[in-house]
Amino acid sequence: MGWLFYTDRRVQTYADEKAEITRLCTFETDTRRTTLVKASKVGSTWYSAAKVESLDAAPLEDRTYVTDKDGSFTFGAVFLTRYDDGCWGYKDMEESAGPCESRAPLSILNLLSELKDPDSYAHAWRQRCRDWAAIPDYAEGDKIKLASPVTLSDGSTCQIVTATHYRRGSQKRRCYRIEETGSLVRLSKASLAGSTLISREIAEGSAVLAEFFAGQGA
């Protein structure tokens, strides 16, 4: 399915977006009802858990999900969103369609029903989400060895870094001190995948880096 944009601009805020995600996950047929259980926004992507219940005496049957004890099942859905000239739009995918975006919080994954096929797209998607959630959130002063060297913008590489911070005004921003050079860089969360903790100590933030990034418009 492609993108759908609302040209009436009725969606403008976070609350508007959540209300629309709730509406999109709520529908009913003669035999089934689907309702939103939980939704979380990560970046510009919404992740949701939607529950399907039977409205008649017939038990639910689904080729993807194992029915829960109450006779229902809960599936995951991903909504890509963006604004174009002030108009909000979305593209939705059910987890079994193999969405690329895979940063659903564990609070969403823990609500989903068991899958029948361990080799399904949905199973792989859930594992990618868990892998993302498992990336450590290091504390100030932690010395870290990255899983593999990271190439920086100047062509140099780093692999052993220490978590520190700089301040921009009243805000505290995470950065990392390179072991070999003492230089300070910012690293994406993805670059920390598979990293290991070497040691732990308290580190001080960098006022110099704060000034630098302020000049760069960071």
N, C-alpha and C positions, 0 to 999 in steps of 0.2 A: 504494500500500500504506500502511496506517496504522501506528500505533505498536505495538510489542510490548514488554511489560514482564515481567521475570523476578521473580515474586513470592517465589521461594525465596531471593532476595537473595544469590545466589552470586557476583554481580559487585559488588565493593566498591572495588577499587583500580585504578590505572592499568594494572598488570600483568594484572589480571582482564579489564579492558576489551580490552586488546590481544589476549589469548588468545582472547576471544570473537569479535573481529573476524577473527582468523586462522581460527577454526573456520567462521565464516559464509562466508568466501571460499574454503573448501576443500570440494569435492564432486566426485563422479565418477558418470558414466553408463556404459553399455556401450561407448560410442564416444569419450567425451571426459573429460578430467580438468581441473579448475580448481584452481589453487593461488595463495595469496597471495605476491606478490613483495615488496611493501613497503607499510607503513601508517604514516601520520603523523597525530597529533592536533593540531588547531588550534582553540583554545578548547574547545568541547564537541563539535566535529565531527571525525570520523575520515575521512581520505581514503586510498584504497587503490588499488593497482595489482594486478590479478589476471590470471594467465596461463592461457590455454586451450590445451590440447594434445590431439592426436588419439591414441587408444589402438589404432587399427587402421591399415591401410595407406591408407585413404581420406584425401585431402587435406581440410583444413578449409576450409569456405566460410562466409562471414558477410557479410550485407548492409551492415554498418556499418564493419567493419574490414578493412584490407588485411593479408593473411597475411604474417608475417615470413619471413625466409630459412629458419628452422628448421621452418617449417610451422605455427607457433603464432601466436596474436595475444594482445595484452595490453590490457585495457580498464580504465577508471577507474570507481570506485564511491565513493559518498558515504554515510556513516552519521551521521545526526543522533542525538545521544544526550542523555539527561537522567535525573536521579534524581527519583522521586516517592515521598515517604514512605519513603525508603531503598531503593526498588526501582529498579534500572537498566533503562532501556528504550532502544530504538533504532528508527529509521525509515531504511530503506535505499533508495537510488536509483542506478541505473546512469547513467553520464554522458550517454547518449543520451536520457534521460528529461527532461533540462533542469533539473537541480537549481538552486535559487537560491543556495545556499552555494557560493562560488567563490573559495576561498582555498587551494586545493591547492598545496603547495610544488612548485617546479620539479623537485625530485628525484623526485617522483611523475610529473609530466607527461612528463619525459624517458624514462620507461619505457614509455609507452603507444604502441600501434601506430598507424600512419597511418590516417586516416579516408578513406573512399571519397567521401563527400559534403561538400564544403567549406561547404555551407550548412546543415549539420545542427545540431541542438541541442548535440551533443557538441563540435563545432568552436567554437561560440559560448561554451560553458562553458569550454573550454580557454583561449580568448582572454581571458575575464574573469579567470581565474586568473593568466594571465601579466601582465595589466594590474595586478592587485593586487601581484604580486611585483615589478613595475617601480617601484612607489612608492618614492621615495628614502628611505633610512635616514640622515637628516642627522646630522652630527657636531656636537659641542659648539661653539658660536660661529658656526655657519652662519646667514647672513642669507638669508631665503627670501621669495619672492613667491608667495603662494597663487594658484591658477588663477582663483579668484573670491573676493570678500569672504566671510568667515565671520561669521554673526550670533551674538553671544554672549548669555548668559542675561539680561544687563541691557538688551538691545536694541541695543547698539552693535555695530560691525563692525570687523574687522581684516583686512588683506591682506598686510602686510609684517611679518614676525616674525623673531626670532632664537632659535635653539635654545639652551636652557640647561638647568638642572636645579635641583631642590631636594633636600634630604636629609630623610628621615624616619627617625630613628634611624640605623642603619648602612646603610640602603637609599638608593640614588640614583634619583630619579624624574625623568623627562623633562618639561619644560614649555617654554613659548615666551614671549619678551618682545615685547610689541607695540611696533612702531616709533613710532607716533604718541603713545602715552601712557606707555610704560615699564611698563605693567601686565603681570603674568604670568598666563598661562592654560595650561590643558592642551588639546591638540587631538588628535582621533582620527586614526589613520593614514589613514582614508578622506578626511579633509579636506585631506590633503597630495597627493592625486592631481592630476597635472598641474602641480604647483608647480615653480618654477625657483630655482636657487641664484644669489643676487646677489653675495655676497662671503663670505669665510671668515676667522674669527679665533677666538681662544680666549676663551670667556666663563666667568664665575664663577657658581656656583650660588647660590640664594637661601635663606638661613637663615630669613628672614621668611616666605617662602611655605611652607617646611617647617612652621613653627609654625601657619600658617593652615590648611593641609590636615590637619594632625594634629587640629586642633580640629573640622574638618568630618568626621572619620572617613574620610578619603580613603585 
